[in-house]
Amino acid sequence: MAARLHSPVFRWLIIFNYYLASMMLLVAGIMKAVNPAVGDLLLGFYERDFINFSTALFIARWQPWSEITLGAVALSGWQMVWSARLMAALY
């Protein structure tokens, strides 16, 4: 089992998944920036009084730009470990 974890195929699979997640994050951020709208999850939180209006507005304004920034940084390969951790936290 441990030999499989260090195989080149496994390593390439991890790298491919990292860049796939980076591209998905970048595209999602661009789509939200081009067509701004409050998402269903955020709207549901607001309607059930989990968050107030100012928090929902703050998230709706800053989430697309943080996704674009994180996706671009992750695609550049700079600080891959921290980028992967932030992407995992965002997802």
CYANA upper distance limits for C-alpha pairs under 8 A (distance plus 0.5 A):
  1 MET  CA      5 LEU  CA      7.34
  2 ALA  CA      6 HIS  CA      7.41
  3 ALA  CA      7 SER  CA      6.98
  4 ARG  CA     10 PHE  CA      7.56
  5 LEU  CA     10 PHE  CA      6.68
  5 LEU  CA     11 ARG  CA      8.20
  6 HIS  CA     10 PHE  CA      7.30
  6 HIS  CA     11 ARG  CA      7.39
  7 SER  CA     11 ARG  CA      6.92
  8 PRO  CA     12 TRP  CA      6.60
  9 VAL  CA     13 LEU  CA      6.63
 10 PHE  CA     14 ILE  CA      6.84
 11 ARG  CA     15 ILE  CA      6.85
 12 TRP  CA     16 PHE  CA      6.49
 13 LEU  CA     17 ASN  CA      6.63
 14 ILE  CA     18 TYR  CA      6.68
 15 ILE  CA     19 TYR  CA      6.87
 16 PHE  CA     20 LEU  CA      6.56
 17 ASN  CA     21 ALA  CA      6.58
 18 TYR  CA     22 SER  CA      6.74
 18 TYR  CA     84 ALA  CA      7.59
 19 TYR  CA     23 MET  CA      6.63
 19 TYR  CA     74 ALA  CA      7.98
 19 TYR  CA     75 LEU  CA      6.77
 20 LEU  CA     24 MET  CA      6.67
 21 ALA  CA     25 LEU  CA      6.61
 21 ALA  CA     87 MET  CA      8.26
 22 SER  CA     26 LEU  CA      6.72
 22 SER  CA     70 LEU  CA      8.31
 22 SER  CA     71 GLY  CA      5.30
 22 SER  CA     72 ALA  CA      7.92
 22 SER  CA     74 ALA  CA      6.25
 22 SER  CA     75 LEU  CA      6.35
 22 SER  CA     87 MET  CA      8.27
 23 MET  CA     27 VAL  CA      6.58
 23 MET  CA     71 GLY  CA      6.86
 23 MET  CA     75 LEU  CA      7.61
 24 MET  CA     28 ALA  CA      6.48
 24 MET  CA     71 GLY  CA      8.34
 25 LEU  CA     29 GLY  CA      6.63
 25 LEU  CA     67 GLU  CA      6.28
 25 LEU  CA     68 ILE  CA      7.38
 25 LEU  CA     70 LEU  CA      8.17
 25 LEU  CA     71 GLY  CA      5.82
 26 LEU  CA     30 ILE  CA      6.73
 26 LEU  CA     67 GLU  CA      6.55
 26 LEU  CA     68 ILE  CA      5.28
 26 LEU  CA     69 THR  CA      8.18
 26 LEU  CA     70 LEU  CA      8.04
 26 LEU  CA     71 GLY  CA      5.02
 26 LEU  CA     72 ALA  CA      7.03
 27 VAL  CA     31 MET  CA      6.59
 27 VAL  CA     68 ILE  CA      8.13
 28 ALA  CA     32 LYS  CA      6.70
 28 ALA  CA     64 PRO  CA      8.05
 28 ALA  CA     67 GLU  CA      7.87
 28 ALA  CA     68 ILE  CA      8.42
 29 GLY  CA     33 ALA  CA      6.60
 29 GLY  CA     63 GLN  CA      8.03
 29 GLY  CA     64 PRO  CA      4.80
 29 GLY  CA     65 TRP  CA      6.92
 29 GLY  CA     66 SER  CA      8.17
 29 GLY  CA     67 GLU  CA      5.48
 29 GLY  CA     68 ILE  CA      5.47
 30 ILE  CA     34 VAL  CA      6.57
 30 ILE  CA     64 PRO  CA      7.33
 30 ILE  CA     68 ILE  CA      6.99
 31 MET  CA     35 ASN  CA      6.55
 32 LYS  CA     36 PRO  CA      5.71
 32 LYS  CA     37 ALA  CA      7.63
 32 LYS  CA     64 PRO  CA      6.16
 33 ALA  CA     64 PRO  CA      6.19
 33 ALA  CA     65 TRP  CA      7.79
 37 ALA  CA     60 ALA  CA      8.00
 38 VAL  CA     42 LEU  CA      6.99
 38 VAL  CA     43 LEU  CA      6.87
 38 VAL  CA     60 ALA  CA      6.49
 39 GLY  CA     43 LEU  CA      6.55
 39 GLY  CA     60 ALA  CA      8.45
 40 ASP  CA     44 GLY  CA      6.48
 41 LEU  CA     45 PHE  CA      6.76
 42 LEU  CA     46 TYR  CA      6.77
 42 LEU  CA     56 ALA  CA      7.13
 43 LEU  CA     47 GLU  CA      6.58
 43 LEU  CA     56 ALA  CA      8.34
 44 GLY  CA     48 ARG  CA      6.65
 45 PHE  CA     49 ASP  CA      6.72
 45 PHE  CA     50 PHE  CA      5.60
 45 PHE  CA     51 ILE  CA      6.53
 46 TYR  CA     50 PHE  CA      6.43
 46 TYR  CA     51 ILE  CA      5.75
 46 TYR  CA     52 ASN  CA      6.66
 46 TYR  CA     53 PHE  CA      7.36
 46 TYR  CA     56 ALA  CA      7.32
 51 ILE  CA     55 THR  CA      6.70
 51 ILE  CA     56 ALA  CA      7.13
 52 ASN  CA     56 ALA  CA      6.89
 53 PHE  CA     57 LEU  CA      6.59
 54 SER  CA     58 PHE  CA      6.58
 55 THR  CA     59 ILE  CA      6.70
 56 ALA  CA     60 ALA  CA      6.56
 57 LEU  CA     61 ARG  CA      6.63
 58 PHE  CA     62 TRP  CA      6.65
 59 ILE  CA     63 GLN  CA      6.01
 60 ALA  CA     64 PRO  CA      8.01
 61 ARG  CA     65 TRP  CA      8.33
 62 TRP  CA     66 SER  CA      6.63
 63 GLN  CA     67 GLU  CA      6.58
 64 PRO  CA     68 ILE  CA      6.68
 65 TRP  CA     69 THR  CA      6.58
 66 SER  CA     70 LEU  CA      6.47
 67 GLU  CA     71 GLY  CA      6.35
 68 ILE  CA     72 ALA  CA      6.57
 69 THR  CA     73 VAL  CA      6.63
 70 LEU  CA     74 ALA  CA      6.46
 70 LEU  CA     83 SER  CA      7.47
 70 LEU  CA     86 LEU  CA      8.45
 70 LEU  CA     87 MET  CA      8.06
 71 GLY  CA     75 LEU  CA      6.55
 72 ALA  CA     76 SER  CA      6.68
 73 VAL  CA     77 GLY  CA      7.15
 73 VAL  CA     78 TRP  CA      6.66
 73 VAL  CA     83 SER  CA      7.83
 74 ALA  CA     78 TRP  CA      6.92
 74 ALA  CA     79 GLN  CA      8.03
 74 ALA  CA     80 MET  CA      6.83
 74 ALA  CA     83 SER  CA      6.05
 74 ALA  CA     84 ALA  CA      7.96
 78 TRP  CA     83 SER  CA      8.40
 79 GLN  CA     83 SER  CA      6.52
 80 MET  CA     84 ALA  CA      6.45
 81 VAL  CA     85 ARG  CA      6.82
 82 TRP  CA     86 LEU  CA      6.65
 83 SER  CA     87 MET  CA      6.56
 84 ALA  CA     88 ALA  CA      6.61
 85 ARG  CA     89 ALA  CA      6.75
 86 LEU  CA     90 LEU  CA      6.61
 87 MET  CA     91 TYR  CA      6.63
